[in-house]
């Protein structure tokens, strides 16, 4: 499927707004977490790849943490990284810009939680499911 120029313009806006929300969210973290959070690269992709989906990642996944958690850093071959799947975030937000930024923030905090070693139950208890 080819993307139209309008889709490209939307993509640029989605990335710009997502990056702005990532920056604001990281700046608002407690000091002891801020530097660590800002040190983790955040990548923006349209959707999970077919290879990831073959490995069990759902097609509608909004974010993914890969690499070693904070406690296990250096144990895995991949350095820590967060990937946000912006087409899925935009869809979850029902194409509402304000809701989109909220969903970016929630997804980022969820994935940062994984980096800090929290599991799905821990994240749900913090309203970050």
SULNORTA-V689256 format. One record per helix or strand of 2 or more residues. SS is the DSSP state (hx for helix, st for strand). FROM is the first residue (numbers start at 1). TO is the last residue. Records with the same first field share a line. If there is no record, write none. Layout:
SS->FROM-TO + FROM-TO
This chain:
hx->5-27 + 31-39 + 50-54 + 70-72 + 86-92 + 97-115 + 120-125
st->41-45 + 63-66 + 81-85
